[in-house]
Amino acid sequence: MDEAKSFKTPCKQYERNKSEESMFGTPASVMIPASPFMKMLGYGTGVSVYLMKRSPKGLSKSPWAVKKINAKLNNIHQDIYEQRLHEEASILKNLQHPNIVGYRAFTKAKDGSMCLAMEYGGDMSLNDLIELKQEKEEGPFPAATIMKVALHMARGLKYLHNEKKLLHGDIKSTNVVIKGDFETIKICDVGVSLLLDENMIVSDPTMHYIGTEPWKPKEALDEGGIITDKSDIFAFGLTLWEMMALAIPHVNLPEKDDDESFDEDDFDDDAYYEALGTRPPLNMEELDESYQKVIELFSVCTNEDAKERPSAAQIVEVVEAQIQE
């Protein structure tokens, strides 16, 4: 789905902290191969993610996912993305949870580009699976699958919010990695996360919510809006919506014939911007009674009033009581 590529996470320039560079001591045995020798798993703005297989001297080791800066960027942009990758590595190194992609190493590849090596969470993102369903013209994901994704994502968010006092800041289907038939479900890309205070508020005036526009809550769109842990919950709710609607939130593309190409002039910009931060509608004809609990969860998480949204811990408690794994 080409339109999804235009909604990649924007970059944020961080001040370089020289003292942090010593944090990432990488063993001499770690060598990131050149990009052509790795399988590409995906890409975003300024970076690509590769599968790095590790079998030194015939030994079988678990593979890594390697996020690598695009070598074709000019020097200014390369520095921006390198600093953002550095920031992501410093955050990820201190996280350890079964529903958060784990840190492995931060080092340079043979071509000199900086690389963040992470736990391999699977070939596909949740967005990849959504796109496959679109291409096959299939219906929404089964309600039980959506609730399983909801539970695992909520557990990861509970860990970030309650234990690490971190707002993820960019929850969406492209930042959820799936292995196999939903055998594991992990949140990735913590590069724009923000510190939360004891009241679950982003109180540092120098920190700004980045996110990705279609998933942004009202408070992130309004100047002076108060960003809290509930900003992640709104985006979480829209991720559940993605699994039911198989679309990008608020991006309502006009119907077209197979032989008719999409014209950007046909896109209703005014309607799109007016809809941002609101709860998108669902096609209820495609959702039978098995989706009742999913719809209820989606609805409460996408309240425009952040105070009316549940916490990640509350979501875990409710969903665990509803499903048995």
C-alpha positions in Angstrom: 0.0 0.0 0.0 2.0 3.0 -1.3 0.0 5.6 0.6 1.3 4.1 3.9 4.9 4.9 2.9 4.1 8.6 3.1 3.3 8.3 6.8 6.7 7.2 8.1 7.9 8.5 11.5 9.4 12.0 11.1 12.9 12.4 12.4 13.9 14.4 15.5 17.3 16.0 15.9 18.9 15.3 19.3 21.8 17.1 20.9 24.8 14.7 20.7 25.8 13.5 24.1 29.5 12.5 23.8 29.6 10.9 27.3 27.0 8.3 26.1 29.2 7.0 23.3 31.2 4.8 25.8 27.9 3.1 26.9 27.8 0.9 23.8 30.8 -1.3 24.2 30.4 -3.9 21.4 32.4 -7.1 21.5 35.1 -7.4 18.9 33.4 -10.6 17.6 30.4 -8.5 16.4 30.7 -7.6 12.8 27.8 -6.2 10.8 28.1 -7.4 7.2 27.5 -5.2 4.2 23.8 -4.6 3.3 23.8 -6.8 0.1 24.6 -9.8 2.3 21.6 -9.3 4.6 17.9 -9.7 3.8 15.9 -6.4 4.0 13.0 -6.7 6.4 11.7 -3.1 6.0 12.6 0.5 5.8 11.6 3.9 7.1 12.7 7.5 6.7 16.5 7.4 6.5 17.0 3.9 7.8 16.5 0.3 6.6 16.1 -2.9 8.7 17.9 -6.1 7.8 17.9 -9.7 8.9 21.4 -10.7 10.1 22.0 -14.4 10.4 24.7 -15.4 12.9 26.3 -18.8 12.5 30.1 -18.3 13.2 32.2 -21.5 12.7 29.1 -23.5 12.0 27.4 -22.7 15.3 23.8 -21.7 15.1 22.9 -18.5 16.9 19.6 -16.6 17.0 19.4 -14.0 14.2 19.4 -10.2 14.7 17.4 -7.4 13.2 19.8 -4.6 12.2 18.6 -1.0 11.8 21.1 0.7 9.5 21.4 4.4 8.4 21.0 4.9 4.7 24.5 5.5 3.3 23.1 7.7 0.5 21.9 10.4 2.8 23.8 13.7 2.7 26.1 14.6 5.6 23.5 16.7 7.4 20.7 14.2 7.3 23.1 11.3 8.1 24.1 13.1 11.3 20.5 13.7 12.2 19.6 10.0 11.8 22.8 8.8 13.4 21.9 10.8 16.5 18.4 9.5 16.6 19.7 5.9 16.3 22.1 6.7 19.1 19.2 7.9 21.2 17.1 4.8 20.4 20.1 2.5 21.3 20.6 4.3 24.7 16.9 3.8 25.5 16.5 0.2 24.2 19.6 -1.0 26.1 17.8 -0.4 29.4 14.6 -2.2 28.4 13.9 -5.9 28.9 10.4 -7.3 28.4 9.0 -10.1 26.3 6.8 -7.7 24.4 9.5 -5.2 23.6 12.2 -5.9 21.0 15.5 -6.4 22.8 18.8 -4.6 22.4 21.8 -6.5 21.1 24.5 -4.1 20.0 25.3 -0.6 18.7 28.2 -0.5 16.3 29.5 0.4 12.9 29.1 -1.7 9.7 32.0 -2.4 7.4 31.0 0.6 5.3 31.3 2.9 8.4 27.5 3.5 8.8 26.1 3.2 12.4 23.9 0.2 13.1 21.6 -0.8 15.9 21.4 -4.6 16.3 18.2 -5.8 17.9 16.4 -9.0 18.8 14.8 -10.5 15.7 11.1 -10.2 16.3 9.9 -11.7 13.0 9.9 -11.1 9.3 6.6 -9.2 9.3 5.3 -6.1 11.0 1.6 -5.9 11.8 1.3 -3.4 9.0 2.8 -5.9 6.6 0.1 -8.5 7.6 -2.6 -5.8 7.2 -1.4 -5.0 3.7 -1.4 -8.7 2.8 -5.0 -9.0 3.8 -5.8 -5.9 1.7 -4.1 -7.4 -1.4 -6.0 -10.7 -1.0 -9.2 -8.7 -0.4 -9.8 -10.6 2.8 -11.9 -9.4 5.7 -10.7 -8.1 9.1 -8.5 -10.2 11.4 -10.4 -12.6 13.7 -11.5 -11.0 16.9 -9.5 -13.5 19.0 -6.3 -12.5 17.1 -7.0 -8.8 17.7 -7.5 -9.4 21.4 -4.2 -11.4 21.5 -2.4 -8.5 19.9 -4.1 -6.0 22.2 -3.0 -8.0 25.3 0.6 -8.3 24.3 0.9 -4.7 23.2 -0.8 -3.6 26.5 1.7 -5.6 28.5 4.6 -3.9 26.7 3.0 -0.5 27.2 2.4 -1.2 30.9 6.1 -2.0 31.3 7.1 1.1 29.5 4.7 3.4 31.4 4.7 1.9 34.9 8.2 0.5 35.3 10.3 2.6 33.0 8.3 5.8 33.0 8.5 6.1 29.3 5.9 7.1 26.7 6.6 5.1 23.5 5.4 8.1 21.4 4.8 6.4 18.1 2.5 3.4 18.5 1.1 2.1 15.1 1.0 -1.2 13.2 4.4 -0.6 11.6 6.0 -0.6 15.0 4.6 -4.0 16.1 6.6 -7.0 15.0 5.0 -10.4 14.5 6.7 -13.8 14.4 4.9 -16.7 12.7 1.2 -17.0 13.3 1.2 -14.4 16.1 3.5 -16.7 18.1 5.2 -13.6 19.5 4.1 -9.9 19.4 6.6 -7.2 20.2 6.6 -3.4 20.1 9.6 -1.8 18.4 11.1 1.6 17.5 11.5 3.5 20.8 13.5 6.3 19.1 11.0 9.1 19.9 10.0 7.9 23.4 9.5 10.6 26.1 10.1 10.6 29.8 7.0 10.5 32.1 7.0 12.0 35.6 5.4 10.4 38.6 1.9 11.7 37.4 2.4 10.0 34.0 2.8 13.4 32.3 5.5 14.5 29.9 6.4 17.6 32.0 9.8 18.5 30.4 9.0 21.6 28.2 11.9 20.7 25.9 10.4 17.3 25.0 7.9 17.2 22.1 5.6 14.4 21.0 6.6 13.3 17.5 4.3 10.4 16.6 2.9 9.8 13.2 0.0 12.1 12.1 -2.9 9.7 11.5 -2.4 8.1 14.9 -2.0 11.3 16.9 -4.4 12.1 19.7 -6.1 15.5 20.1 -3.7 16.6 22.8 -0.7 16.1 20.5 -2.4 18.1 17.8 -3.4 21.0 20.0 -0.8 23.6 20.9 -0.2 23.4 24.6 -1.9 20.0 24.9 -0.8 17.9 27.9 0.9 14.7 26.8 0.5 11.7 29.2 0.7 7.9 29.0 -2.9 8.1 27.6 -1.4 9.5 24.3 0.0 6.0 23.7 -3.4 4.5 24.5 -5.2 6.5 21.8 -2.7 5.3 19.2 -3.0 1.7 20.6 -6.8 2.0 20.0 -6.2 3.1 16.4 -3.9 0.1 15.9 -6.8 -2.2 16.9 -8.9 -0.3 14.4 -6.3 -0.9 11.7 -6.8 -4.7 12.2 -10.6 -4.3 11.7 -10.6 -1.7 9.0 -7.4 -2.8 7.1 -6.6 0.9 6.4 -4.7 3.9 7.7 -6.7 6.0 10.2 -8.5 8.9 8.5 -7.0 8.3 5.1 -10.2 7.7 3.1 -9.1 7.1 -0.5 -11.8 7.4 -3.2 -12.9 4.2 -4.9 -11.2 3.7 -8.3 -11.4 1.2 -11.2 -8.6 -1.2 -11.7 -7.3 0.7 -14.8 -7.6 4.1 -13.1 -4.6 5.4 -11.3 -5.0 7.4 -8.0 -4.8 11.2 -8.4 -3.6 13.0 -5.3 -6.0 15.8 -6.2 -8.8 13.5 -5.4 -7.8 13.2 -1.8 -9.9 15.4 0.6 -7.3 17.2 2.6 -9.8 19.2 4.6 -11.7 16.1 5.7 -8.5 14.4 6.7 -7.2 17.2 8.9 -10.6 17.7 10.5 -10.8 14.0 11.3 -7.3 13.8 13.0 -7.5 13.1 16.7 -11.0 11.6 16.5 -12.4 8.1 16.5 -12.6 6.8 13.0 -15.8 4.9 12.0 -16.0 1.1 11.5 -17.9 -0.8 8.8 -20.2 -2.7 11.2 -21.4 -4.9 8.3 -18.0 -6.7 8.3 -18.0 -7.2 12.1 -20.2 -9.8 13.7 -21.0 -10.2 17.4 -17.6 -11.9 18.1 -16.1 -8.4 17.7 -18.1 -6.8 20.6 -15.3 -6.8 23.1 -12.8 -5.6 20.5 -15.0 -2.7 19.5 -15.6 -1.8 23.2 -11.9 -1.7 23.8 -11.2 0.3 20.7 -13.9 2.8 21.6 -12.8 3.5 25.1 -9.1 3.8 24.1 -10.0 6.4 21.4 -11.9 8.8 23.6 -10.9 12.3 22.6 -10.7 13.2 26.4 -7.5 11.5 27.5 -8.8 11.2 31.1 -11.5 8.9 29.8 -9.1 6.4 28.3 -7.9 3.4 30.4 -4.3 3.0 31.4 -2.2 0.2 29.9 -2.4 -1.6 33.3 -6.2 -1.5 33.3 -6.3 -2.8 29.7 -4.1 -5.8 30.7 -6.3 -6.6 33.7 -9.5 -6.5 31.6 -8.2 -8.3 28.6 -6.5 -11.1 30.7 -9.9 -11.7 32.3 -11.6 -12.0 28.9 -9.2 -14.3 27.1 -7.2 -17.4 28.0 -3.9 -18.0 26.2 
